[in-house]
Amino acid sequence: MPSASPRSQPASVGAFDAGLIDLAEPTAGLLGQTVLRLDTIGLARRRNPVPLLLFLDFHVFGYDRTGRARTYSGREEFLRNLGNPHRATDGVPITRRDLIAAAVSGATTLFAPVALGAEEESFKFGLTPVFLSNDLELLGHLRSYLGARIGGRVELVTRRTYQEITALLVSGQVQSAWICGYPYVQFKADLDLVATPVWHGKPLYQSYLIASAGRKADDWPGLKGDVHAFSDPDSNSGFLVTRALLAEKRQLPGNFFSRSFFTYGHRNVIRAVASGLAQSGSVDGYVYEVMRETEPDLVKQTRIVRKSELLGFPPIASPKSASNDRRVKALQQALISMKDDAEGRKVLALLRLDGFVATDPSLFDAIAAKVETVRQFG
């Protein structure tokens, strides 16, 4: 995703008394089948009480009326009063929510052809950053396969953080989601396992501690004092494993690392370490190995310092409130039999997975033990 623009007056607003309001975080909003990512919203205000000129730098992916994956990007400008036309000058602050609401409203108009009809109920399947979701071909095949096997329209719901998808899942606002083992053990009482991916013959994966390629560090203690990149505070491989490793040695990230930050994506951890923004990072080993194939020039700028023990692969789960939904049962069968279907095999090939299997909750006991280690240490 493009980075937010620096704070400066956009040339397009001319004599406006203007500044650029950057979003601290890109925002993902779901417009039916279309995922909208707002990178930068600019706000121009005249000295007089006139409507606001908003401009939106956007990247949208979705599907046209023929079902083909499409991507759109660029800048659009549109006027919005945001309710009170005098609000820009009456001393009432314009909030980030106002800006996002206006931008989404404008984008809804721009991309209305791919929005769902309000009357059509869809099966909502959530995707977290553990999923390699920037590949439009992959998303297209996954949606096509699941739609055919479940019956009816399938909506792929993406959010930037694990917490957002987990909240939607536990509350029943999505019928199923590909989550992480850490949120699963935290909300085990509210969730049912649907299926778990099989990678290299097992429903298991590892967490990696990585550093720059030229770094001389034989094991994780050599990373002390680093600027460290974590993936997400609710990620097992991108946070919990390292947090538990430190807790076992009576250490906290804040006193072991000189500084740490969250990148909200395993790809971003690799990019941060490769670019020198971070000296080391905690990352999903599956994502790292897939990127070794798909982005070798990036990954070769890093090296693996430590691999964790094998842990339960991030599973697909559903809320217990949806246990009687026949579509959840159909989803489970679709995932387990994916390797036997031509379209399903395309999805698996793009994901570099062997398939999916039904697993027992005990597969995630080792992750639950790490949660307990961290809890006891405080």
N, C-alpha and C positions, 0 to 999 in steps of 0.2 A: 504494500500500500504506500502511496506517496506520502512523504512527511508533511506536516502542517507548515504553511508558509510563515516566514518571519513576520513580526508585527511591523507593518508598514502600510501606507495608504495605497490601496489598489488603484492602478492607473485608470480603470474604467469609471471611477466615480468623480473624476474631474475636480470641480470646485466644492464638492461636498466637504463638510467638516467631518472627516472620516477616520476611522481606525480599523484595524483588522482584529477580529476576535477569533482566536484559535481555540479549537476544542482541545482540552487536555488529553482526551482519549478519542480515537475514532469511534464512531457510533454505528452499531449495526441495527437496522430496523427491518422488519419483515413486511413486505407489501405483497400479500398473497404468495405467489410463487417466486417473487423477486426479492433478492437480498440486496439491500441498499447499504453501502458503507459511505458515511459522510466523513471526508477527510478534513475539510476546512470550511467554515462558514464565515463569510465576511459580512460586516454590518456597516452600512453607510448611513449617517444621520445628517440631515440638513439642520440649519439653525432654526428653521421655521417648522411648525407642526405639520409635516407632510408624511406620507407613508414611507416606510423604510425600504431601502433597496437591499435585498439579500442576494448574495451569490453563493453558489454551492459547487465545490469541487467534489465530484462523485465518481464512484466506481460501482457499477451495478451488474450483477449477473442474474440471469433468469431464463425463461423459455418463451419463445414467441408462439403464435397461434398454431403453428405446425408442429410444435413440440421440440423444435431445435434449440439447443443451448445458444444463448446470445450474451455478449458482454458489451456494455456501454460505458463510456467515460468521457469526461470533459468538464466544462463549467456552464452552468445555467444561471441567469439572473432573473429575478422576479420580484414584484412588489408585494409586501404584506403589511397590513396595518397592525397585526398582532393584537387585535381587539380594539384598544383605545388609540385613535389616530394621533393623539397628543402625547402618548406615553413616552416617546423618545425624548421629549423635552420637559416633562413635568416632574422630573426628579425621581420617578419610580424606576428602579433598575430593571433592565431587560434580562431575563434569566436564560441560562443555557437551555432549559426546557422549552422556553418560548422559541428560541432559534431552531431547535431540532424539530419542534412541531411544525413550524412554518416551512422548513426545508422538506420534511417528509410530505407535507401537504402538496408542495409544488412538484415533488418527484412523483407523487401518486398520479398527478395529472399527466406528467411527462411520459410515464410508463404504464398507463392504464391498460393497454392491451394485454399485459400478462398478469393482471390482478385476478384473484379468484372471485367468483360471484359469491355474494353474501349468503345465498341460499344453499350453497354446496358445502357439505361437510367433508373435511379432508382428514386423513390420518396423518398426524404430526409426528415426525421423527426428528429428534434433536441431535445435533452434532456439536461436539466440543472441539477445542484446538488439538486434541489428540488425533482427530481425524484429519487426513490430508485434503482439506476442503477447498484449496485454491485451484483445483483441476476441474475445469468445466466438463471435460469429457467424462471424468469419473462420476461427477454429480449427475450427469445426464443418464449414464448407464444405471446408476444406483436407483434413481427415481423411476426409470422405466421398468427395471426388474421388480422392484418392490410393488409398484402400482399393479403390474400384471399378476403378481402372486397373491397380493393381499386383496385386490379388487377395489376399484375406486381410485380417487385422486390421493396421491401421497405428497405431503408438503415437507420439505427439508428445512428445518429450523436451525439456524446458526446464531450463536452469540459469541462474544469475545472472551468471556470468562466461564470457567467451570461452574462457578456459583450461580450464574444466571440460568444456565441450562438445568442444573440440579434443582433450582427453585421451581422452574416450570414443570419438571418431571414429578417432583414430590407432590406438588399441588394438583397434578393431573391435567395441566394445560397442554402438555404434550403426552401422547400415548406411549411413547418409548423414546429412548435416547442412548447413544453411545457415550458412556461417561467414563470415569476413571475409578480404579479400585478404591481410592481414598474416600471420595464422596459415597461410594457404595457402602463401605463399612460404617460410615458415619450415619447413614440413613437406611441401614439394613432392615429396620423394623417397618419401613414404609415402602420398600421396594422388592420386586421379584426379579430374579435373574431370567433373562430371555435366552441369551446365548453368549458365548465367549469366543473371540477369534482364535484361530490356530495359526501359529507362526513357527516355521522351522519344525513342524511336527508336533508342537505342544501349545497349550493355551497359556503360555508363559512368556515373560519378557524380563528385561533388566533396566535398571537406572544406570546411567553413565555419569561420571564426573569427567569433564573435559577441560583442556587448557589449550593454549596456542601451540602450534606445531613445534616451535623451537623451544618450548618451555622445558626446563630441566627439573622435573618433579617426578619422583619414582612412585609416590603414593599420596593419598589425600592429605596427610599432615604437611606435606610440602606446599599446600595451597594456603596455608595460614597467612593472613594479612592481605589476601587478594581482594580486589573488587570482583564480586561474584554475581553471576546472573542466574536467577531462578526462573522457572517457567510460570507457575501460577500457585497461589497459596493453597489451593485445593488439589494440586497435582501430587500423585504418589511419587513418580519418578523425577518430577521437576522441582520437588520441594521436600516432601515428607521423608524420603529415604535419607537425604543428606541431613535433614533436621534430626532424625533419629540416630544417625551415625554420630553426630556431634553430642547428642544427649547421653549416649552411652559413655562418652568420655567427659561428661559433666561440662559440656561446652554449649554455648548459644551462638547462633549465626552472628549476632551483633558483637560478640567479643572474639570470635575466631576470624571472621572476615573483617577487613577494614571498612567495607561497605558492601551492601547487597541490594539488588533491585529485582523486580518482576518484569519479565518481557511479555507475558501473556501469549505465549506460543513457543513450542519447542524449536521450531525453525528459527525463531528470533533469538533464542539462547545461542544457537550455533552461529548465527550472524554476528551477535554481540562479541563472542569470543574470537571469531575469525577476524573481525575488524579492529580488535583491540579495545573496544568499548568496555569489555570485561576481561579480566585475566583468566577466569575460569567460570564454569557453569554446570548446572545440574540439568540433565536432559533425558528424555525417553530414548532408550536404546533402539527400539523399533524405528522411530522416526529418524534417528541418526543413521542407521544402516540403510534405510530407504533413500535418504538424501545422499548417502555415499554413492548410490547408483545414479540418482537423478540430478544431483548438483555436486559432482566430484571436485570441481575446482574450489568450491566453497569449503567443503568438508576437509579437504586435504590441508587446509590452513589451521586445522585443529588436531588434537590427539586425545586418545582416551587415557585417563590417569587411573581410573578405577571403575570396575563393573560390580554392581551389586549381585546378591544372590538372585535366583530366578523367583519371580513373583507373578501372581495372577494377572493376566493380560487385561487391559481395560475392557469391561464387559458392556453388553447391551442390556439395559434394564427397563422395567416398566413399573408404574405405580401400582400398589396393591389394589387401589380403587378401580383399576382397569382389568382386574384379573378375569372378569367375565366377558370382556370385550373379545369377540371372536377374531377380530383383526390382529390382536396381540398374539393369539395362537397361530394365526396364519403367518405372522411375521416370523415367529420362531421356526416354523416349518420352512419358510422361504430362506432363512439364513442357514439352517442346517443342511438344506438340499441345494444350496447355491452352487456347489462344485459340480452338480449334475445337470446344470442348465447352461446353454451357450451364452446367454446374456449375463448370467451369474458369474461364469468363468471370466468374462471380460472385467467385471468389477473386481474379482479376486486378483486377477493379473495386475490391474492398476494399483491395487492396494498392497501387492506383494504378500498376500496371505494365502494359506493353504485351504482355509474354509472356516466354518463355525461349528461349535459343538455345545450341547447342553452341559452345564457344569454345576457342581454342588457349591453352596456358599462357603464351604470349608476351604475352597481354593484361595480365598482371600484372608485366611487366618493370619498369615505372616504379615500382611499389611495392617490388620487389626492390632497385632502385637507391637508394631512400630508406633501406632497411634497411642497405645498404652504406655510405651517407653517415654514418649514425649510428654504425655499427661503427667506421669509420675515425676519427671524431672522439673516440670513447670515451665 
